[in-house]
């Protein structure tokens, strides 16, 4: 595979959960992935709120200026893997897609499936990430995991933002370890 895997993170407004997932995955997966994010009802013109930025900074993650993007079928069709925050987002995608999209998973669902899925095929981190959806889908077909929601912290207290960010970090770490990703160099080989 000569290109990075394409991964899209999805939430409602594309200002809290999906940007946190987006920039954390970009940092952790490095050159193996081209990570983007979008919202099913994107809050165009807004930016990531300060409480989400503070929650990310607790994990040494600085979220840059962010411009929300509206999710559409073009974005969905170009992605190798789509991670959503809630079941509502998955249902919205199913309606847009015209059925269940085998490359769409809740982030919590994907982390749980990774605990029992075969490691994705591939010699490089990019190949493994591009093949992650197929491995997760096979595990889901064999023994489904519930699509548990990642709470929306919008306009709640800092503790809620912190808890949601902690959950994102935990779930993304499970996927990173399972797929043998980690920060990568141009070659796609994990850093030593």
N, C-alpha and C positions, 0 to 999 in steps of 0.2 A: 504494500500500500504506500503510495507516494504522497498522500495528503494526511493532515491531521483529521481525527474523527470529529464529526460535527455534533455538538451537544447543545440542546436548548433547555433552559430552565423556565418553568412557567408558574405564575401565581395570578392573582386577580389584577392588580393595578400596575405591576412591574415596578414597584417602588420600595418594597420591603424584603419579602422572602426570596423572590427569584433573583434580584440583584445580589443578595448575600450569597445565594447558591452559585450564581454566575461567577462572581469575582473570587470566591474561595476555590471553586473548581479550576478556574483559570490559573490561580497561583499554584495549586497542588498538582495539576496535571500538565502544566507547562506546554511544551511544544507538541505533546501528544493530542491536544484537543483545540479545536476552535469553538469556544464556548460563547453562547449568546443567551439572552433572556427575553421574555415577552410576557404580556399580560392578556388575559381574555377580555378585560375591559381596561386597557392601558390608560393610565393617568397622564396623558400627553401634556408636556409642559412642566411637570413636577420633577422632583429629584428625590433621592433617598433621604428620608427624614433623619434628623440628628440622633434620635434614640437608637435607630438601626445602625448608624455609623459607630456610635459608642459601643454597642454590643459587638460589632465586628472588631473594633480596636482591641477588645479584651482578648482576641485571638490573633493579635498582630496583623489584622487585615485592614488595609486602608481601601475604602471604596471610593473610586474616582467619581467625578461628575458623571451622572447617569441620565440618559434620555430614554424614557419608557418607549417600548415598541408594542404595537398591537399584534397579537398572534393571528396568523392566518394559515391557510393550507399550504402556501408556498414555503413558509418557514418549516411547517411540519414535515413536508415531503422532502426537504433537503437535509433534515436531521437524521443522524444514525441512532441517536438516543434522545428521548425527551423525558425529563424528570419534572413532575408536577407537585404542587404543594398539597392539593386536596382532591377528594373524589369529585367535587364539583368541577374542577378543572379537567379531570379525565372525561367526565360526561360531556362537557362543552366540546372537547376535542372529538369525541365519538360522534357527536352531532355534525360537526364540521367535516369530519373525515368520511362519514357515511358508514360507520361501524367501528369496531375495536381496532385500534392501531397497535400492532404488536411491538412497536418500539417506544410505547408510552407507559411510564410507570410512576407511581407515587414515590417520592424520595424515600419515605419510610418503608414502603413496600419493597423497593429495590434493595435497600440495606438488609432487610430481613431475608429476601430471596438469595442474596449474595452469601448468606450463611450456609446455604445448602446447594447452591448452583455449581455446576462445573465451571472451572475457570475458563474465561473466554479464549478462543483460539487466537493465535498470532504470535509472531516473533518479536514485535515491537509493542511498546505501550500504545501507540496509535492504532495498530491493528487490533489489539485486545479490546480497546475502548470501542472501536467501530463494531466489534463482534459481541460486545457486552449485552446488547438488547436481545440477540438470539439466545444467548445462554440464560439470561433472566427469564425470557419468554418460555423456554423449555422447562425451567424450574417452576414457573407459575402454572404451566399446563399440568405438570406432575402433581403439584401440591400448592394450591393458591395461598398467597399471603393476603391478609386484609389490607386494603388501601386506607391506612390510617392517615388522618389529616395532620398537617403541620399548621398549628394555630396562626391566625392572622393577628399580628401584634398592633396593627394600625391604631393609633390614638390611645393605646393602653399605657400602662406604667412601664418604667425602664426594666423592672424585673421580668416582665413578659417578653420584651425584646431580647433580653439576655438569655432567657430560657429557650426561646425559639432559635436564637443563634447557636446556642450550645447543642441543640438537637440537630441542626444543619451540619455542624462540625462533626458530630458523632456519626451521622448517617453517611456523609461524604467520605469519612475516614474508612468506614466499613467497605464501601464500594472501591475505594482506592487500594486498600490492602488486597481485597479479593481479586481485582483485575491486575494486580502487580503494576500499578501506575506510579504514583509519586512524581515529584518534580523531575522533568526530563530535559535533556539537551536536544540539539537539532537532530541527532541520530535516533532519538526515541528511546535511548537506553536510560534506565534509571540512574540518578546521581548516586555516587558512592560516598 
